[in-house]
Amino acid sequence: MLVEDEPTVARALASFFGRYGDVTTANGVREATRYLEAGVAFDGLIVDWKLPDGDGLLVIRAAREQDPRLHILMMTGHLDAACINEVHTLRAEYVAKPADKRNLGDFARRATGLVSETDIDEVVRAFRHRYGLPRAEERVLRLTLGGAPRGELAERLGVSENTVKTTVRRLLRRAGHSSLDALRAQSLAGASHAPS
C-alpha cells in the first residue's frame, strides 16, 4: 500500500511500484487505516510522514499492530531526528525524498520476496559454475529470479514460446527442479544456499 497525499507523486510511485505487484493507494491516515482495519494484506507499506489528516507514523503503528513482519518504508522530504528514531523503533525503513530508484526497487524486492540484483548475479554465477549454463538458460534463470512470469519470458527474450519451453525444460533438468517456481524458491532461501 502506498500512502501519499500529493497526486503527482502518488501516480509516479504507484507506476514504479506497479512493476512489483498491485498497488493500493491511500491519500491519508484515515483511508490507510481503513484498509488495515479491514484486514487487507499487503506485501509492503510505503508511507509519507506529513499527511493532510495526520502523521504517517500513525499508519506505521497501526500496520505494526496488524502485522509485525510487514515491510515498511517511510518516505518524506522532511528530515526530523525524532521521526527517524521513531521509524527505527517501529522496525521500518526511512528514505528522504527524492528517493533513489535503486533504494525503492531494493525495498520492493524485499517486500515482495524477489531477490536483489546482487543476489541474482550471485545465484546465476553459482549456477553457471555448477551447471555450465548456456546463455539462453542463463537469461531465463535471470528473468525468473527477477520475478518475470513464465508467460512473459518469450516476449522479454524476443523468442518463440516453443524456444522458451525447450530452454526452460533444459534448465530445470540441469538444475534438478520440477518447476521454475521451485527453482526460484531455492534462490529466495538466500544466495548463500545457491548451488556452488
N, C-alpha and C positions, 0 to 999 in steps of 0.2 A: 504494500500500500504506500502511496506517495501522498504526503500531507504538505501541500504548498498552496498559498493563497494568491500568488502572482500568476495570472493566467498564462502569460508568455513563458515563464519559467516552468510552470507545470506541464505545458504542452511539450516543451523541449525535453524535459526529464522523462515524461511518460513515453515519448518516442524512443529515447535512448534505452530506458529500462525494458521497453516492449520487446527488444531483441532477446531478452532472457525469460520472457513469460508474460502472462496477462498482468496488466497494471490497473489497480483500482485507485482512483484519485479522490482525495477529500480536500476541501478548501479551508478547513479549520478544525479546532479541537472537538466541537460538538459532533460534526459529521464523522470524524475519525473514531471517536469513542463509541458512536452508534454502531459502526462496523464491528468494533472489538467486542462490545457488549452482546451483539448478535451472534458471536461465536464464529465469525468468518475467519478462516485460517489463511494466513499469509506466510510466504517464504521469508519475507523481509519487510522492514518498515523504514522508509526514508521520510524524515520529518524536519520541517523548518522550525526554528526556535520562536521567532516573533510571528504570531498568527493574529488575525483580527479579533478573535474571541478568546484569546488566552495564550498560554505558553506551551510550546511544543513538548516541554518536559512533562506536562500533564498527560500527553498522549503516550509518551515513553513509559511513564509509571503504570498507566492503565494496561499497556501492552505487556509489560513485565508481569503483572498480576495474571494475565491470561496465559502467557507462555514464557517461562523463564529462559528458554533457549532461543527465542526469536532473534534473528539478526536485525540489529537496529543501527541506523546511521542518522545522526543529527547533522544537518547541513544548513549553515547560516552565514550571512555576511557580517554578523555582529560577533566580534571576538570578546568574550567575557570569561574571566578566570573561574568565577563561581559556577557558571553554566557548564564550562568544560569539565570541572571537577565533578559536578552532579551527573553529567553524562557518563563519565568514567565509573562513578559509583553504581550507576544503573546498568553497568556492563554493556554499554553501547559505544559505537564509534563516533568520531566527530571530524568533520571536514569543513573548511572555510570556503565560501563562495568567492569567486567562481572555482568550482571543483575541477580537478584534473580528470579527464575521461578515463584514464587508466585506473585511478583510485575508485571511481564509480563502477567500472567494469569488474575490478577485483572484488568489490563488495557484492555486486550482483552474482558473480560466480560462486562466492562463498555461500550466499543466501540460498541460491538455487541448487547447490550441490555440484556445480560444474567445477572442473579443475582449472587452475590458473594457467596462463600461457607457459610459465616456467615449469609447472608440473607436467603439462602436456609435452613440452620439449624433453623432459627427463624420461617420461614413460616411452615416448617414441624412440629416443636413443636406446633405452634398455631393450625394447622390442627389436629394433634394428640389429643390435648387437647379438641378441639371443637367437633371433629367427632369420636374420638376413633379409629383411623385408624389401621387396621391390618398391619402387617409387609409388606405383598406383596403390598398393596396400598401405603404404605409409600415409598417403593423402587421405584414404578412407579412415584410417585409425585416428589421424589428427582431427578430422571433422567430427567423428563420432565422439571423441573425448571432449570436444568443444561443445557438444550438445546438439549437433545437427541431427534432425530426424532422418531416418533411413530414406523416407520418401523424397527428401530434398538432395540426397547425395548426387544423383545423376545430374541434376541441374547445376549444382555447385561445382561439380567436377567437369562439366561440359562433355559428358559421355552418355551413352545409351543406358537404359535400365538393365539390359542384359549384361553389359560390361560391368556395371555396379554389382549385380548379383554374383557374377563369376568372381570378381575381386573380393567381395565380402566372404564368399564360401572359402576361397583360398586363405584369406586372413584368419578366419575362425578355425579352419583345420590346422593351420600352422600354430596358432596360439592355444589350441585345445579347448575352445569355448563353443557353446551351442548357439549363442546369440550375441549380437553387438551389445545388447543391454548387459549381459554377463561380463563381457569384455570391459565395458565402461565401468561397471560396478567394481571390478578389480582395481581399476585405476583410481576410483574415488576413495578407496581404502587408504590412499596415500601413495605418493611416488616412491616412497621407501619400500613399499610392498610390491612394486612392479617387478617383472622378471628381470634378472640381471645376467 
